[in-house]
């Protein structure tokens, strides 16, 4: 059985110099997952890349949380459209042969 690795929230915040309140706000907006175990909060390793991306959007583009949420939504839509285009191109290739 494989158990997912967890990153302590306080370690993440310290390493990235991010406020706990920002990470909690991302969680409240439904943008990230936070797991609580034994009175400590953790970020699943599988969500680490996304949390780091959201921190960069917040800092580098100087966006507020609403802006981060909008950008995240648009990026997800773009990804879904790209996957749909790839699926349709594969289907088209099948019929061209």
Helices and strands as residue ranges (DSSP letters): E 6-8, H 9-16, H 20-28, E 35-37, E 40-44, G 45-47, H 48-60, H 65-96
